[in-house]
Amino acid sequence: MLQHPQEQRQAKNSVTLLRLSLAHCEVVVGERFGADALRDLLHRPGRDTRLLYPDVPAAPAPATPAPVPGAPVRLVVIDATWRKSLRMLLEHPELAALPRLSLDAPPPTRYRQIRAARRADQVSTLEATVHALSVLEGPAFQGGALLDAFGAFVGRVMQARAAPG
């Protein structure tokens, strides 16, 4: 996870739940990264790295090479608002050059109740990551419990907002 610093301070930060739930979830907080540091993060040996990000006109996805046979996939996820994630992508050519994994028609978000989205296909970082891992790992990945925990978290936030203060 490349997490924008403003997301780290959000009470409704879904990356915290991911970090606590996934065995191999590394979170790096920052907005701008040095080229060498970013290269070291993105290109560790023995991994086929993919960026979870849609193909957008402002930052078209590069041609996607065939997966490396037998190599585990490193999924890179940007945790930021859409505007800030695009800026991070545009400011880091090494990040923009990564092969992309895009989600086609993800299920409706549970997050909309506590955070606005402009389009129906915009989901939380947690939801996008769970759906991407389901695509990559197939039935072996059991993301339902994580989505249920996230739904319970959203419910608690809604209750707290509704409680008289």
DAHUFEN-V144795 format. One record per helix or strand. SS is the DSSP state (h for helix, s for strand). FROM is the first residue (numbers start at 0). TO is the last residue. Records with the same first field share a line. If there is no record, write none. Layout:
SS = FROM-TO, FROM-TO
This chain:
s = 1-2, 27-28, 46-51, 55-55, 58-58, 71-78, 99-100
h = 4-7, 13-20, 34-41, 81-90, 92-95, 110-112, 124-139, 143-161
